[in-house]
Amino acid sequence: MGPVTLGLGRLASCLGRHDESDEYLDQAITWARDQRATYQVAEGLLYRATNLVRRDAPGDREHAIELLDDCSTIAEPRGFGTILRRIVRARASTT
C-alpha cells in the first residue's frame, strides 16, 4: 500500500501544485526508505521524476533523469515490471 503522502503527492502533481507535490513525494520516499519498502521507494522516485517533468523549471528535466536512473537501479534487479515500463515512458518525456 505505501504511505498516504505518495497519493497526496500524485494528486498535487495532477492539480499543477508541483512544489507541494515534491514535498509530499520526498516525504513518501523517506518513509519508504526507512521502512525498507523498495517498491514504494521506486514508485516515489518515479512519480517525483514525473512531477519534475510536468513542472519543467530550469534543471528539472536533468534532475528527473537522475531520479529515473535511481529508480531503475532499484526496479531492474527486483523485476518490478510495471515500474520499469513506466520508467521507459517517463524517459521519453524528458527529451
N, C-alpha and C positions, 0 to 999 in steps of 0.2 A: 504494500500500500504506500508507504512512504510518508514524509512529513506534509502537513497541510500547507506549509509555505511553498511547496512545489506547485501545487494547484493555484495558489494565490499569485505566484509569480507568472504562471502561464496566462492567467486571466488578465492580470495587469498589462502584460505584453499585448494581448489581443485588443485591449482598450486603448492602446497607444501610450500607456503610462510606463515608459521604458525604464526610467530611473527607479521607480518603485519596484518594478519587476526585477531589476538587477539586485535590489536589496533582498527581496524575498528569495530569489533563486540562490543567492550567495548563502543565505541562512539555511536553505534546504540542503545545499552541498555540504556545508559544515556539519549539519546534523547527520547526514548520511555517512560522512567520513568518520565521525565519532562513533556511529553505530556499526561501522564496517559493512554498510549496506551498499555493496559495489554497484548493483543495478541502479539504485537511486542516485548514486554519485554520477554515473554515466548519464542518466536521464537529466539530472540537473545541469551538467556541463553542456549537454546538447541543447536544452531549452535556453540556457544563458547565451550560448552562441547564436541561436536563432533570434533571440531578443536583440542582441547587438547588431545583427544584420538589419533587422527592422528599424532600429534607431538610426543607424547609418551616420553617426557622428565621426569626426576625424579619428582614425585609429581603430574604430570599432570592427571593421572587417578583418584587420590583421589580428586583433585580439580574439575574434571569433574563430579564426583558423587555428590559433594556438589551443583554444578550448576544444575544438573538434579533434585535434591531434591527441590531446589528453584523453578525450572520450574514447577514441579509437584504441588507445593503449589499454584501456580498461575492458572495452567491449570485445575486441578481437579474440584474445586468449580464452575468454569465457563463453564465446559463441552467442553473444546477445544479438541475435539476428535482426530483430525489429529495430534495435538501436543502430546497428550497422547500416541498415537500409536508410534510416533517417539521416545518418551522417552523410551518406552519398548525396541525398537531396539537398541537405544543408550546404555542403561544399559547393554544389552547383550554383547556389545563390550568392556565394561570396565572390564570384568572378565578375 
